[in-house]
């Protein structure tokens, strides 16, 4: 009679690996299931309560701490911070539940009362949280160890249940398996090495028969060892390599992949293991050959949805100048931003607001795969907010709702369907999966061993006393996983960052006592950084164009006269200079000072207090400006004193920021005059504010080479007035420097404007390369200095 057996494996990937290993054999396969799903199907809550949603758990926990000072636990009650930190509490509660540890036990074992305050606070939070669960008929996993029964309908359909154990079983998980073994035959398959000897204690009657460095099959029902085999690690080539930078690790991986394939390994039997999500993103970016498939899926963190939601929160909470550029780049509609977010940020979420925000989020995405996951998120949040929370608590604020949405969306991944044969995964995904070639990167002490958030509230000593897993237990578990994947490989390459702040993981010394014999330094830069001769930048750009038909500002004319190629990129091709740096650009200080002077003039409040108040608001927006603006406040005191002298001499400010557009000799000139002053004799002076201290006035020796005709433009735009003087107002030292060669420069300007009547223009690059030093287009021209 054909038996109905089930095989329980650690992960879905382990199941796929098992199936692939049996493809060449003619046999029936047992039913296969991941261990997490198996435990879920094997037990029932004795009170038939509804499992609680993860988002609702956080809401309940937030309510449970309402009257508790959690700052004593090193946590914040602010929703955004607490949303991230709540995991510390849940993991701690879960760990205690899985090991059947009571809070009173912790207090009794805390002999020196070092942690009694922490324990009492956590006990109170636990009590409040459980009361909320009971009140609303929800079940959390932390309650299951004391409130479960075996689901006999599921268990009794199988003749034999075989469970592969990788790592440690909690007391709760082992009790479930023991209870199952009393109903049907239950076999356990496990490996013992020096790092998981603790598992021997699961079998008190068999402990003397169990040796490390062996694989076992144990009949738990009848307490017998059915099979015992010695672990014989493959002989392998081992390489341990220090790498100077994160990006060069990608080159190291590509080098090792090529080397392993050339040695005869099947690419599909090679794995890249990394503990660091950031390096995974870099691998995706540099995978031009499609070597890799990513077990964790592809992140959507660069999608418009994620970017928009992050920016919305950022702008409302802590806006910086660079955010305006991002706002423009992401094409966010300002009306939608104000209506859906800014104007209601601190209001309670309603069904109407919920629908509007979710519809807006959906409008940002076109991928069917992502939209399907968004639908699931929307449904879950709808139930959370308007069913589960309907009558329990105060309504969630829009700002807190956005945080929940952001967190849910950030977890969306899309399947990697590019077909790369080499799998990239974390160490936990390697459980019970064998690879011939193993490449591990980021093998540094700050990442391996990975630090657990479960170790936050108690010391390892106290945990050891009460029987909770300690930091040593967790580290040993990680050592076990690495040892397992190393033992089953035929080629092993380990890379770690070696710089001023990073050191190799201590696991290297522990797992490879003679590690120095495997150390091998190499230079992988050439794999990533390929030098190419750039030729297309030297292509001539010749256009059939009449430049006199364009409208010219003094700035555009200066660019044209300085470098025709730069003028072409800026004004003809309209290639924008893009920056989102929060550090002030060269023009920003000047713009702020100009605006401040315009403000005090228009407000008729020309005094230092008014100008200081105006400038201060820019310091709040960008901390990088504080020092320079504070210095400018001192400089402007001199300007204000000088203004008083001018006023006493009968000079009045006639106009500021006066825009003009005039036709001069058939060419349109345009611009904005900073300031026009009127003298008692009805003559006028045109002033252009300058914050730079390095400005040099043209003289008889150099005016013929001048390319700056800003004051000449201003003069031509004001010919309807009796112009006494055109000058630069030097704000650094409160002086006025006149354009002494005005008449001569007007003659030079006439020549330049006549030359703009063209039919064909060669927009060639400038000969003077000093112009390229701060040019935004120097990369395009291959003239980076």
C-alpha positions in Angstrom: 0.0 0.0 0.0 1.3 3.5 -1.0 2.2 5.5 2.1 1.1 9.1 2.5 4.2 10.9 3.9 5.1 14.5 4.2 8.5 16.1 4.2 9.0 19.3 6.2 11.9 21.5 5.0 13.3 24.8 6.3 12.3 27.1 3.3 10.6 27.1 0.0 14.0 27.3 -1.7 15.0 24.1 0.1 11.9 22.5 -1.4 12.8 23.6 -4.9 16.4 22.3 -4.4 15.0 18.9 -3.2 12.7 18.6 -6.2 15.6 19.4 -8.6 17.8 16.8 -6.9 15.2 14.1 -7.6 14.5 15.0 -11.3 16.7 12.2 -12.6 15.1 9.5 -10.4 11.9 7.6 -11.3 9.9 7.9 -8.0 6.9 9.4 -6.3 7.7 12.4 -4.3 6.2 12.9 -0.8 4.2 16.0 0.0 6.6 18.9 0.7 6.0 21.9 3.0 8.1 24.7 4.6 8.4 24.4 8.3 6.7 27.7 9.0 3.6 26.6 7.1 3.7 23.2 8.8 3.6 24.7 12.3 0.8 27.0 11.3 -1.3 24.1 9.9 -0.5 21.7 12.8 -2.0 23.7 15.6 -5.2 25.6 16.5 -6.0 28.3 19.0 -8.2 26.6 21.7 -10.4 29.7 21.8 -10.8 30.1 18.0 -9.7 33.8 18.1 -8.8 35.8 15.0 -5.1 36.2 14.2 -4.1 39.8 14.5 -2.8 41.8 11.5 0.8 43.2 11.9 -0.2 46.8 11.5 -2.9 46.4 14.0 -0.4 44.9 16.4 1.5 48.1 16.4 -1.6 50.2 16.9 -2.5 48.0 19.9 1.0 48.2 21.3 0.9 52.0 20.9 -2.3 52.0 23.0 -0.7 49.7 25.5 2.1 52.1 26.2 -0.1 55.2 26.4 0.5 55.6 30.2 3.9 54.0 30.3 7.2 55.9 30.3 9.0 53.9 27.6 11.9 56.3 27.5 13.2 54.3 30.4 13.5 51.4 28.0 15.5 53.6 25.5 12.4 53.9 23.2 10.5 56.9 21.8 6.8 57.4 22.1 6.8 59.4 18.8 4.8 57.4 16.3 7.4 57.4 13.6 10.2 56.3 15.9 8.0 53.8 17.8 6.8 52.3 14.5 10.4 51.1 13.9 11.2 50.3 17.5 8.0 48.3 18.3 9.8 45.3 16.8 12.2 45.2 19.8 9.2 44.7 22.2 7.4 42.2 20.0 10.5 40.0 19.5 11.2 40.1 23.2 7.7 39.0 24.1 7.8 36.3 21.4 11.1 35.0 22.7 9.8 34.7 26.2 6.6 33.0 25.0 8.5 30.5 22.8 10.6 29.5 25.9 7.7 29.6 28.4 9.4 32.2 30.5 7.3 34.4 32.9 8.1 38.0 33.9 8.1 36.9 37.6 10.8 34.4 36.8 12.9 37.2 35.3 12.4 39.3 38.4 13.3 36.4 40.7 16.5 35.6 38.7 17.5 39.3 38.6 19.4 38.9 41.9 20.9 42.4 41.9 17.8 44.1 40.5 19.8 45.5 37.7 17.0 45.1 35.2 13.9 45.1 37.5 12.7 48.5 36.2 12.9 47.3 32.6 11.2 44.0 33.5 8.3 45.8 35.4 7.7 48.2 32.5 7.7 45.4 30.0 5.4 43.3 32.2 2.9 46.2 32.3 3.1 46.7 28.6 2.5 43.0 28.1 -0.5 43.0 30.4 -2.1 46.1 28.7 -1.4 44.6 25.2 -2.9 41.2 26.1 -6.0 42.9 27.6 -6.6 44.7 24.3 -6.2 41.4 22.4 -8.7 39.6 24.7 -11.2 42.5 24.6 -11.2 42.4 20.8 -11.0 38.6 20.4 -7.6 38.6 18.7 -4.8 36.0 19.0 -1.1 36.9 18.8 1.6 34.2 18.5 2.9 35.2 22.0 -0.3 33.7 23.4 -0.3 30.4 21.4 2.2 28.4 23.6 -0.4 28.4 26.4 -3.4 28.2 24.2 -3.0 25.6 21.4 -4.2 22.2 20.5 -2.9 19.9 17.7 -4.9 20.0 14.5 -5.5 16.3 14.3 -7.4 16.5 11.0 -4.2 17.8 9.3 -1.8 15.5 11.1 -3.6 12.2 10.9 -3.8 12.2 7.1 0.0 11.3 7.0 1.7 8.0 7.9 5.1 9.5 8.5 6.2 13.1 9.0 9.8 13.8 8.4 11.2 17.2 9.6 14.5 18.6 8.7 15.9 20.7 11.6 18.3 23.5 10.7 19.3 25.6 13.6 17.6 25.6 17.0 14.0 24.7 17.9 12.3 26.8 20.6 10.7 24.9 23.5 7.3 25.7 22.0 8.2 24.3 18.6 9.7 21.2 20.1 6.6 20.6 22.2 4.5 20.8 19.1 6.7 18.2 17.4 6.6 16.0 20.5 2.8 16.2 20.6 2.6 15.3 16.9 4.9 12.3 17.4 2.4 10.9 19.8 -0.2 10.8 17.0 1.8 9.7 14.0 5.3 8.5 13.3 7.6 11.5 13.4 11.2 11.5 12.2 13.7 14.3 12.6 16.8 14.9 10.3 19.5 17.1 11.7 23.2 17.9 11.5 25.3 18.3 14.6 28.6 20.3 14.5 30.5 22.2 17.2 28.2 25.2 17.0 24.8 23.5 17.6 25.6 20.9 20.2 22.8 22.5 22.3 20.4 20.4 20.1 21.6 17.2 21.9 19.5 18.3 24.9 16.3 17.8 22.8 16.8 14.0 23.1 17.7 13.3 26.8 17.4 9.5 26.3 19.6 9.6 23.2 22.1 12.3 24.2 25.0 9.8 24.8 24.6 8.4 21.3 24.9 11.7 19.6 28.3 13.0 18.4 29.2 16.2 16.6 30.2 16.3 12.9 27.5 13.8 12.1 24.1 13.7 10.3 21.3 12.0 12.0 17.8 10.6 11.4 16.0 10.2 14.7 12.7 8.4 15.2 11.1 10.7 17.8 8.1 8.6 18.3 10.1 5.6 19.3 13.2 7.5 20.6 15.6 5.7 18.3 18.6 6.7 16.1 17.7 5.4 12.7 20.7 6.7 10.7 24.1 8.2 11.5 26.6 9.4 9.0 29.9 11.2 9.4 30.2 14.7 7.8 33.1 14.6 5.3 33.7 18.2 4.1 34.7 18.4 0.4 38.3 19.3 -0.4 38.1 22.8 -1.8 40.0 25.8 -3.0 39.6 28.6 -0.4 40.3 32.3 -1.1 40.0 35.0 1.5 40.5 38.5 0.1 40.7 42.0 1.6 39.0 44.5 -0.6 39.5 48.3 -0.3 36.0 49.5 -1.1 32.4 48.4 -1.3 32.1 48.9 -5.1 35.2 46.7 -5.7 33.4 43.8 -4.0 31.2 43.7 -7.1 34.3 43.3 -9.2 35.6 40.6 -6.8 32.3 38.7 -7.2 32.4 38.9 -11.0 36.1 37.7 -11.0 35.3 34.7 -8.7 32.2 33.8 -10.8 34.3 33.7 -14.0 37.1 31.7 -12.2 34.6 29.1 -10.9 32.8 28.6 -14.2 36.2 28.3 -16.0 37.1 25.6 -13.5 34.1 23.6 -14.6 31.4 24.5 -12.1 27.8 24.9 -13.3 26.8 28.5 -13.0 23.5 27.5 -11.4 25.4 25.7 -8.6 27.2 29.0 -7.6 25.8 31.2 -4.9 26.7 34.7 -3.7 25.9 35.3 -0.1 25.7 38.8 1.4 24.5 40.1 4.8 24.2 43.6 3.4 21.2 44.9 1.4 23.0 47.9 0.1 25.6 45.8 -1.7 22.7 43.8 -3.3 21.4 47.0 -4.8 24.8 47.8 -6.2 25.0 44.3 -7.7 21.7 44.9 -9.4 23.1 48.1 -10.8 26.3 46.6 -12.2 24.8 43.3 -13.4 25.1 44.3 -17.1 25.9 40.7 -18.0 22.7 39.3 -16.3 24.8 36.9 -14.2 22.6 37.0 -11.2 19.1 36.3 -9.9 18.1 37.7 -6.6 16.4 35.4 -4.2 15.0 38.3 -2.2 13.3 39.8 -5.4 14.0 43.2 -6.8 13.3 46.2 -4.5 11.0 49.0 -5.7 12.7 51.6 -3.6 13.6 53.7 -6.7 10.0 53.6 -7.9 8.0 56.8 -8.2 5.6 55.7 -5.4 8.3 55.2 -2.8 10.2 58.4 -3.9 7.0 60.5 -3.8 5.8 59.3 -0.3 9.3 59.8 1.2 9.5 63.3 -0.3 6.0 64.2 0.9 6.9 63.4 4.5 10.3 65.1 4.2 8.9 68.4 2.8 6.2 68.7 5.5 8.4 67.7 8.4 11.9 69.0 7.5 12.1 70.8 4.2 15.5 71.5 2.6 16.3 73.5 -0.6 17.2 70.3 -2.4 13.6 69.0 -1.8 12.2 71.6 -4.2 14.3 70.2 -7.0 13.1 66.7 -6.2 9.5 67.9 -6.1 10.0 69.3 -9.6 11.9 66.3 -10.8 9.2 63.8 -9.6 6.5 66.0 -11.3 4.4 66.1 -8.2 1.2 68.2 -8.7 1.2 70.9 -6.1 -2.6 71.0 -5.8 -2.7 67.3 -5.1 0.2 67.6 -2.6 -1.6 70.4 -0.7 -5.0 68.7 -0.8 -4.0 65.1 0.0 -1.1 65.7 2.4 0.0 69.2 3.6 -3.5 70.7 4.4 -4.6 67.6 6.4 -1.3 66.2 7.7 -2.4 66.3 11.4 -6.1 65.5 10.8 -7.7 62.1 11.5 -7.9 59.6 8.6 -11.4 59.2 7.2 -12.7 56.8 4.6 -12.8 59.5 2.0 -9.3 60.7 2.7 -8.1 57.1 2.7 -9.6 56.5 -0.8 -8.2 59.7 -2.2 -4.7 59.0 -1.0 -4.7 55.4 -2.1 -6.1 56.4 -5.6 -3.3 58.9 -5.9 -0.7 56.3 -5.0 -2.2 53.9 -7.5 -1.9 56.6 -10.2 1.9 56.7 -9.7 2.3 53.1 -10.8 1.7 51.2 -14.1 3.3 47.8 -13.3 0.6 45.1 -13.0 2.7 43.1 -10.5 3.2 46.1 -8.2 -0.5 47.2 -8.6 -1.6 43.7 -7.5 0.4 44.0 -4.3 -0.9 47.5 -3.7 -4.4 46.1 -3.9 -3.6 43.7 -1.1 -2.1 46.5 1.0 -5.1 48.7 0.4 -7.5 45.9 1.4 -5.5 45.1 4.6 -5.4 48.8 5.6 -9.1 49.2 4.9 -9.9 46.4 7.2 -7.4 47.7 9.8 -8.7 51.3 9.8 -12.4 51.0 9.3 -13.2 47.6 10.8 -10.7 46.6 13.4 -10.0 50.2 14.7 -13.5 51.5 14.0 -14.6 51.8 17.7 -11.4 50.9 19.6 -9.2 53.9 19.6 -8.8 57.4 18.4 -8.6 57.7 14.7 -5.2 57.5 13.2 -3.7 60.8 12.0 -2.9 61.2 8.3 0.8 61.6 9.0 0.8 58.3 10.9 -1.2 56.6 8.2 1.4 57.6 5.6 4.1 56.0 7.8 2.2 52.7 7.8 1.7 52.9 4.0 5.3 53.7 3.4 6.4 50.7 5.5 4.1 48.3 3.7 5.0 49.6 0.2 8.8 49.5 1.0 8.4 45.7 1.5 7.0 45.2 -2.0 9.4 43.2 -4.2 9.0 42.1 -7.8 10.2 38.7 -9.0 13.6 38.7 -10.7 12.8 37.3 -14.1 16.0 38.3 -16.0 17.2 34.7 -15.9 20.6 35.0 -14.3 21.9 31.6 -13.2 23.9 32.7 -10.2 21.7 33.2 -7.1 22.3 36.0 -4.7 20.8 35.4 -1.2 21.2 35.9 2.6 22.6 33.1 4.7 19.2 32.0 6.1 18.1 31.2 2.5 21.0 28.6 2.2 19.5 26.3 4.8 19.5 22.7 3.5 20.6 23.9 0.0 23.9 22.7 -1.4 26.1 24.9 -3.7 29.3 23.8 -5.4 30.7 27.4 -5.5 30.2 29.8 -2.7 31.1 33.5 -2.8 30.6 35.6 0.3 31.1 39.3 0.6 30.9 41.9 3.4 32.5 39.3 5.8 33.2 42.1 8.2 32.8 42.2 12.0 30.0 44.9 11.9 27.8 42.6 9.7 28.8 39.1 10.6 27.7 38.0 13.2 24.4 39.9 12.7 23.3 41.6 15.9 19.8 40.7 17.0 17.2 43.2 18.3 16.1 40.5 20.7 19.1 41.2 22.9 18.0 44.8 23.8 16.5 44.7 27.3 18.4 42.0 29.3 22.0 40.9 29.8 23.2 37.6 28.4 23.9 36.5 31.9 20.3 36.9 33.0 19.1 35.3 29.8 21.3 32.3 30.4 20.0 32.0 34.0 16.3 31.8 32.9 16.9 29.7 29.7 16.5 32.4 27.0 18.8 32.3 24.0 21.9 34.4 24.6 24.1 36.5 22.2 26.5 33.5 22.2 23.6 31.2 21.2 22.7 33.5 18.3 26.3 33.8 17.1 26.8 30.1 17.3 23.7 29.6 15.2 25.1 31.9 12.5 28.5 30.0 12.7 26.5 26.8 12.2 24.9 28.1 9.0 28.2 29.3 7.6 30.0 26.1 8.5 27.2 24.1 6.8 27.4 26.0 3.5 31.2 25.9 3.6 31.4 22.1 4.2 29.1 21.4 1.3 31.0 23.5 -1.3 33.8 22.7 -3.7 35.1 26.2 -4.1 34.9 29.0 -1.5 35.8 32.7 -1.9 35.3 35.2 0.9 35.7 38.9 0.6 35.7 41.6 3.3 36.1 45.4 3.3 39.6 46.4 4.5 39.7 50.1 5.1 40.3 52.6 8.0 37.0 51.7 9.8 36.3 48.1 8.8 37.9 44.9 9.9 37.3 41.3 8.9 34.8 39.2 10.9 36.1 37.2 13.8 34.2 34.3 12.3 37.1 34.0 9.7 39.6 33.3 12.5 37.2 30.9 14.2 36.1 29.0 11.1 39.6 29.0 9.5 42.2 28.8 12.2 44.9 28.8 9.5 43.2 31.6 7.5 46.5 33.4 6.7 47.4 30.7 4.2 44.2 31.5 2.2 44.7 35.3 2.2 45.1 36.6 -1.3 45.1 40.3 -2.3 44.3 41.4 -5.8 43.2 44.5 -7.8 39.8 44.2 -9.3 39.3 47.8 -10.4 39.7 47.2 -14.1 36.6 44.9 -14.1 34.3 47.8 -13.0 36.3 50.8 -14.2 36.9 50.4 -17.9 38.9 53.2 -19.5 37.4 54.2 -22.8 38.5 56.9 -25.2 35.6 59.3 -25.6 35.4 60.6 -29.2 31.9 61.8 -29.8 32.5 64.9 -27.6 34.7 66.4 -30.2 32.0 66.4 -32.9 31.4 69.8 -34.5 28.1 71.4 -33.7 27.1 73.7 -36.6 23.6 75.1 -36.8 21.7 77.2 -39.4 20.5 79.9 -37.2 20.1 83.7 -37.0 21.2 84.6 -33.4 19.7 88.1 -33.7 16.2 86.6 -33.5 16.9 85.4 -30.0 16.3 87.5 -26.9 19.5 88.2 -25.1 20.4 88.9 -21.4 23.7 90.1 -20.3 24.4 86.6 -18.9 23.5 84.8 -22.1 25.7 87.2 -24.1 28.6 86.6 -21.7 28.2 82.9 -22.1 28.2 83.1 -25.9 31.3 85.3 -26.0 33.1 83.1 -23.4 32.2 79.7 -24.9 29.9 79.1 -27.9 29.5 75.4 -27.0 28.4 76.2 -23.5 25.9 78.7 -24.9 24.6 76.0 -27.3 24.0 73.4 -24.5 22.4 76.0 -22.2 20.2 78.1 -24.5 19.7 76.0 -27.7 19.8 72.4 -26.5 18.4 73.5 -23.1 20.3 71.0 -21.1 19.6 71.9 -17.5 22.2 72.2 -14.8 20.9 69.8 -12.2 21.9 69.7 -8.6 20.1 68.7 -5.4 22.9 69.3 -3.0 22.0 70.9 0.3 25.3 72.7 0.4 24.8 76.3 -0.9 25.6 76.9 -4.6 27.7 79.9 -5.6 24.7 82.0 -6.6 22.5 81.2 -3.5 24.1 83.6 -1.1 23.9 86.4 -3.6 20.2 85.7 -4.3 19.3 85.7 -0.6 21.1 89.1 -0.1 19.5 90.6 -3.2 16.0 89.4 -2.0 16.7 90.8 1.5 17.6 94.2 0.2 14.5 94.2 -2.1 12.3 93.2 0.8 13.4 96.0 3.1 13.1 98.6 0.4 9.6 97.6 -0.6 8.6 97.4 3.0 10.1 100.8 3.6 11.9 99.4 6.6 15.5 100.0 5.7 17.1 99.0 9.0 19.4 96.2 10.1 16.8 94.5 12.3 14.4 94.0 9.5 17.1 92.7 7.1 18.4 90.3 9.8 14.9 88.9 10.5 14.5 88.3 6.8 17.8 86.5 6.4 17.3 84.3 9.5 14.5 82.3 7.9 17.0 81.0 5.3 19.3 79.8 8.1 16.5 77.6 9.4 15.9 76.1 5.9 19.5 75.2 5.3 22.1 74.8 8.2 25.0 75.1 5.7 24.1 78.7 5.2 24.2 79.7 8.9 27.9 80.8 9.0 27.9 82.8 5.8 24.6 84.5 6.5 25.7 85.5 10.0 28.8 87.1 8.4 26.6 88.9 5.9 24.5 90.3 8.7 27.7 92.0 10.0 28.6 93.3 6.5 25.1 94.7 5.9 25.4 96.8 9.0 28.0 98.9 7.0 25.6 99.0 4.0 22.8 100.3 6.2 25.0 103.0 7.6 26.0 104.0 4.1 22.4 104.1 3.1 21.7 106.6 5.8 24.5 108.9 4.4 23.0 108.7 0.9 19.6 109.5 2.2 21.0 112.5 4.1 22.5 113.7 0.8 19.0 113.7 -0.8 19.5 110.4 -2.8 16.3 108.3 -2.9 15.6 104.8 -4.1 13.5 105.2 -7.2 13.0 101.6 -8.2 14.2 98.0 -7.5 14.2 94.8 -9.4 12.9 96.6 -12.6 12.5 94.3 -15.4 13.1 95.5 -19.0 12.8 94.2 -22.6 14.1 96.7 -25.2 14.8 96.6 -29.0 18.3 97.9 -29.6 19.6 97.9 -33.2 17.2 95.1 -34.1 18.2 92.8 -31.2 16.0 92.2 -28.1 17.8 92.9 -24.8 16.2 91.8 -21.5 17.0 91.7 -17.9 16.3 93.1 -14.4 17.9 96.1 -12.9 18.7 95.6 -9.2 18.2 99.3 -8.3 17.7 102.8 -9.7 18.5 105.8 -7.4 17.3 109.4 -8.0 19.4 112.4 -7.2 18.1 115.9 -6.1 18.9 117.2 -9.6 16.6 114.6 -11.2 19.4 112.6 -12.5 19.6 108.8 -12.0 22.1 106.3 -11.0 21.8 102.6 -11.9 23.2 100.1 -9.4 23.9 96.4 -9.7 24.4 94.6 -6.3 27.5 92.5 -6.1 28.3 90.2 -3.2 31.6 89.0 -4.6 34.7 90.7 -3.3 36.8 89.6 -6.4 35.0 91.7 -9.0 37.4 93.7 -11.2 36.2 96.9 -13.1 37.2 97.1 -16.7 39.9 99.7 -17.4 41.4 101.3 -20.5 43.9 98.5 -20.6 41.4 95.6 -20.8 37.9 96.8 -21.8 38.4 95.6 -25.4 38.5 92.0 -24.1 35.5 92.3 -21.8 32.6 89.9 -22.1 30.5 91.3 -19.4 28.1 94.1 -20.6 25.6 93.9 -17.7 25.8 97.7 -16.9 25.7 98.6 -20.6 22.4 96.6 -20.9 21.0 98.5 -17.9 22.1 101.8 -19.4 20.4 101.1 -22.8 17.2 100.1 -21.0 17.1 103.4 -19.2 17.8 105.9 -21.9 14.5 107.7 -21.3 16.2 109.1 -18.1 19.1 111.4 -17.4 21.6 108.8 -16.4 24.3 110.2 -14.1 26.1 107.0 -13.4 26.0 103.2 -13.8 27.9 101.3 -11.1 28.4 98.2 -9.1 27.2 98.4 -5.4 29.9 96.4 -3.6 28.0 95.0 -0.6 31.1 93.5 1.0 32.5 96.9 1.9 29.6 99.2 1.1 31.3 101.0 -1.8 30.1 102.0 -5.2 32.4 101.3 -8.2 31.4 103.1 -11.4 31.7 101.7 -15.0 34.5 104.0 -16.1 34.6 102.7 -19.6 30.9 102.9 -20.3 31.1 104.8 -23.6 33.9 102.6 -25.0 32.2 99.4 -23.9 28.9 100.5 -25.6 30.9 100.7 -28.9 32.3 97.2 -28.3 28.7 96.0 -27.5 27.5 97.4 -30.8 30.0 95.3 -32.7 29.0 92.1 -30.8 25.3 92.7 -31.4 25.9 93.3 -35.1 27.8 90.0 -35.2 24.7 88.2 -34.0 23.0 88.6 -37.4 24.1 85.2 -38.6 22.9 82.4 -41.0 25.2 79.6 -39.8 27.0 79.3 -36.5 29.8 76.9 -35.4 29.3 76.4 -31.7 32.9 75.5 -31.0 34.5 74.9 -27.7 36.4 77.7 -26.1 40.2 77.8 -26.3 40.7 79.0 -22.8 40.3 75.9 -20.7 40.2 77.9 -17.5 36.6 78.6 -18.4 35.9 74.9 -18.0 36.9 74.7 -14.3 33.4 75.5 -12.9 31.4 74.8 -16.1 28.4 72.5 -15.7 29.0 70.9 -19.1 32.7 70.1 -18.7 31.8 66.4 -18.5 30.0 66.5 -21.9 33.0 68.2 -23.5 35.4 65.8 -21.8 37.2 68.8 -20.2 36.9 67.9 -16.5 39.7 69.7 -14.6 
